[in-house]
Amino acid sequence: MIKNGHHATSEPGKDAEPERGGIGRSPEKRKRTVRVWCDGCYDMVHYGHSNQMRQAKAMGDYLVVGVHTDEEISKHKGPPVFTQEERYRLVRAIKWVDEIVEGAPYVTTLETLDKYNCDFCVHGDDITLTVDGKDTYEEVKKSGRYRECRRTQGVSTTDLVGRMLLLTKAHHSNIDNSDYQQHTDNFGKGPKGHSPWTGVSQFLQTSQKIIQFASGKEPQPDDTIIYVAGAFDLFHIGHVDFLEMVYKQAEKPYVIVGLHFDQEVNRYKGKNYPIMNIHERTLSVLACRFVSEVVIGAPYAVGADLLDHFKVWGGGALCNSTAVCGSSGLTPAPHTHHRLQFEARNQKKEAKELAAIQAIKQRDEGHVPDAAQAAV
């Protein structure tokens, strides 16, 4: 049982990872609202995206998130899975987001930061490249208005699409992932090897990560406790719409979401569902601003004992989530041509990243003789 709190944002700076390079907030900035910018595709929005926003929000007070259009993403990276309208809606539902900018430019510039009155931008410790291989954050990096946060290992849009195409169950929480890892090597591995950013890695849940996502707020005496349950797999706009509808059922709602274990979801959905395992689904739901608490491994049948335990009786409510939460809206597509297209897209993306890594390495090595001469 994980408490998430309603009305939703954590205290500025709370539970934040330290900023890279020891760059902190100056005393002057602490006296005013520090506006932080982050941007991205946010395709198939997952807990890795949410974790980036959580870390970015902790570096300031007000978080502005820019979301790229379908056209821009297709130009630089390849066509997205979710439409831009779906991605806008999903990002708005993340509890650390204060404002979103629709159609944000793919290349982040000082002009963009100034336009939205942001002090600096935050991005993960990977690299984002344009179609011609240029760093999209080069300008803001050079100006000193760039901060890095830790990229969340073990999840990416590449990984999630791969799970659907492969139709494996090895990502489930009770199965060794060696078989799955063997297949995922194809998803981005080009002739020159793997990029550290495109390759697939294993997600390891920790109590610290759950604490960072949860706020731990208890329901108040005048709160209306509402219980819903389901798979909530591949958290999408159907889930957001449903949870927002539930949230609006009361003046002071306290929404508890029960998540079924992987084995239970697979029993009633079949194939290789759930696409996300119970640990991943927990973080995805905890990130939603309409959710107050999460029950990990909730029973499929809702009985009187459960309702009594959470005090749903007497002013509470039980909402049927089966119609909305029973299906992700995304059907695994094992078609060979889909898989080949996906592999080709990722190999092209990885080739750009490997070229960028090599260029950075050569640049850094080129500085060594100069430094040595200067020392002499």
N, C-alpha and C positions, 0 to 999 in steps of 0.2 A: 504494500500500500504506500503510494508516494503522494505526498501533498504538494500541490502546485500553486495554491493561492489564486484568488480571483482578482481581477482588475490589475493586474499583471506585470509590472516591471520590477526588477530588482534594484536595490539601492545603487547609485552611481559608484562604480569602482569595486563593488562587492564581488568576491569570488573571481576576480579577474586574474588571468595569467600576467606575469610581469611583461612589460613592453620590451621588445627586442632592442639591444644596444643600450639598455639602461635609460632610455629617454622617457622621462616622466612628465607629469603636468606641472607647469610652473605655478608659483604662488599667485601670480597675476591672473592666470586662467582659472584658478579655483574660485575666484571671486565673482566670476560670471559664468553664464551657460556656455559650456564647450560643445560645439556642434561637430559631430563626426559624420563623415561620408564613407559609405562603402557601396560597391556596385558589382553587378555580375549578371549572368544569364539566369541563374536560379531555376534551371530546368529540372523537372521532377523534384521539386523542393523537398529536401531531406534534412535530417538532423545535423549533417555536416554544415549545411548553409546556416541553419539556426545557430549552431555553435560559433560560426564566424560572427554573426550579428550580436550574439551574447558578449563575445570578447570585445567587439568594436564598441558596443554600448558602455562597457565597463571602463573604457578609456576616456569617456566624456560624460555628458549629461543628456544629450539629445541626438538621436541617430536618424540620419537621412539615408535611405537606401535607393540607389538608382537601379532600374531594371531595363535591360536592353530589349530592343524590338526583335521580332522574328527575322526581319530582313537583315539586321546587323549581325545577328548570330549566324544566320545562313551564309553570309558573306565571309565571315572570319573563321568560323568553326565547323559549320555544317548545320542542317536543319534541326531545330529543337523538337522534343517530343510533345511538350505542352505549348499551347498558344500563348501569346503575350498577355492576353486578358486573363487566362488562367494563372499565369505566373504572377501578375500584379495582385490578383486576389489572394493567392497563397502567401505572398510576402507580407501583405497587410495583416494577415492573421497571426504572424509571429509576434510574440509578446514584447520583444525588445525593440521593435520597430516603432518609431514615432511618426515618420513621414516617408512616403515613397515618391520617387520621381519616375514617371512612366516615360519610356523611350529615351533613357539616359544614353549618351554617346558611348561607344565601345572603347574609345581611347579617353582616359581620364586626364583632364587638363586643369591648369590653374584657373582658367576661365569658368569651368564648371564649379569648382570649389567656391570661388568668389560669388558666383551667381546665387548659390544656395547658402551663402554665409557660413561655410564650413571651415573649421580650423585646419583639418587634415583629413586624409583618407586612410582607410585600413583595408588591408588585403592579406590573404594567407601567405605562408612562406613557400608558395610555388610561384610559377611565372605564367602570365597570360600574354599571349602573342596575337598580333594582327595577322591578316592573311599573308602579308609579306614578311612575317617573322620578327616584327619589332615589338619591344616591350610596351604594353599599353599604359604602364605607370611611369615611364621614363621621365616625363616632364615633372611630375610631382615629386619623384624621388630626388631629382637634382635640386629641387627647390627646398628640400627639407620638410615637406608637408606630407610625408608618407610614413605610416607605421605598419608593422607586421604583426599578425596574430598566428597562432599555431593552427595549421591545417589538421582537420580531424581525420585520423587514419582509419581505413577500413570501410569507407563509404564514398561513392561518387556516382554520378549519373551513369558513367560508363559501366560500373559494377552492376547497378540495378537493371539496366537494359540487358546486360550480359546474362543475368540470372533468368530473365524472362525468355531469352533466346535459347539458352542451354537446357531449360526445363529440368534442372537438377534440384535436389532437396538438400544438398550438402551445406547450404547456408543456414539451415534450421539449427536451433540452439543445441540440439542433442546429437548432432552428427559431425564426425570428423570432416574437416574441410579439405583434405588432401586431394580428393577426387575433383572437387570443384576447382581448386587451384590449378590443377593440371590443365583443365579446359580453359580457364581464364587467361592463361598465358598467350592465347591467340588474340585477345582483345587489346591490341595496341602494340604487340611486339613486332617491331619492324626488323629489317635485315641487320641493323646496327645495335640491336638490343632494346632494353626497356628504358623508358623515361621514368624518373622517380615520381612524377606527377600523374601520369596516365595509367600506370600499372595498378593492378588490384591488390589490396592488402586486407588482412583480417581485422575485423573490429573486435576489440576486447572491452567489454563493459566493466566499469569500475564504480564503486560507491561514490567516489569523488565526482564523477561525471553526472551521476543522478542528482547529487546534492547541488551541483552548479545549475542544473536545469529546474530543480524544484525550489519553491520558496518556503514550504513548510507551514503555511498558514492554516490554522484550525478554523472550522466553521463557527460563526458567531450565533448567539441565541436567536437572532431575528433573520438568519439566512434561511432560504428555501433550498433544501438538499435535493438534488436531482441526480438520479442514477441512470446511466446508459452503458451498454456493453456491446462488444463486437470485436472484429479483427483489426479494423482501422489500418489496413495494409496499404503501403504506398500512399501515404497521407496526401489527399487531393482535395479539389474544391467541393466535391460531394460531401466529404467529411466536414469541411469548414462550414458549408451552408447548413448542414444538419446541426452541428454544435452551436452555431450562432443562433439558430432557431430555438434550440433547447435553452440556451443562455437567456433568451428574451422571454422565457415563460414566467419569470419571476422578477420582482423589483430588485431583490438581493439574492441572486442565484449562487449556489455552491455546487458546481457540476462535477460529479465523480464519474470517471470513465473506467469501465472494467475491460481489460484486455485478455483475450483467451490465449492460452499457450499455443505454441506452434503445432503440436500434435493434434490439438482440438480443432484448430482452423483447417488443418489439412484433412481432417476427418470429414468436415462438412463442405469443404470447397474442392478438395481433390487436387489433381495435377501436382504442381510443385508449389502451391500456395502454403503459407504466406511467402511473398517475395522478400519481405523483411522479417527477420526473426523477432522474438519477443523483446529482446534488449533494444533493438533498433526502433521498434514500434513504440516502446515506452518513451524514448527521448523525443520522437516525432510528435506524440500527443502532448507531452509535457510542455513543448514549445508553443502550443496554441494558446492564445490569450483568452479563450472562452472556457478553458479547462481549469478546475481547481485541484483535482486529486486524481491519481491513477492507481488502480488495483491491478497488480501484475499477477496474471494467472487466475483471472476471475472465472467462476463456474459458468458453464453454458446455460444451465437452468437457474433462473432467479427465484429464490425461495424466501419465505418469511424470515428466516434467520439472518440472511444477508441484509434485507431491508431494515430489520430491527437493529442490526449491528451498526449500520450507517445512519440510523435514525431517519430513514426515508419516510416512515409512517408519520402521520400528524403534520400536515403542511408540506410534506415532501412530494416528490413525483417520480414516476418510473416511465421513461420514454423508450419506445421500441426503436432500436437502431438497425434492425435487421435489413430493412429495405434499402437504407442508404449505405450502411457500413459493411454489408455482406459482400459487396463487390468493389474492387478497386477501380473499375472502369477501364482497366488495361488488361488485355488478354495476351498471354504469352504467345509469341509468334515464332514457331520453330522452322519457318520457311527458310530454305537454304539461301535464297537471294537476299533476304533481310539480314541474315547473319553475315554474309559476305560484304554487303554494303557497310554494315556497322564496323566490321574489322578493317575495311579499307579506310573508312573515315578516321578511325583511331590511329591507324598506322601513319596516315598523313599528318595528323595532329602531333603524334609522338616524334616524327621526323623533325618537325619544326622545333620541338622542345629540345631534342638532342643537339641540334645545330646551335641553339641558343646557349646550351650548357657548354659546348665546345668553345664558342666565341668568348664566353665569360672566363673560361679557364685560360685561354690564350691571352686575353687581356690582363688577367691577374699575373700570369707568368711573365708577361712583358714588363711589368712594373718592378720585378725583382732586381734586374741589373741596375735600373735607375736608382733604386733605393740603396743598393750596395755602393754605387759610386758616390752617392750623396753622403753615405756614412764615412767613406774614406776621406 
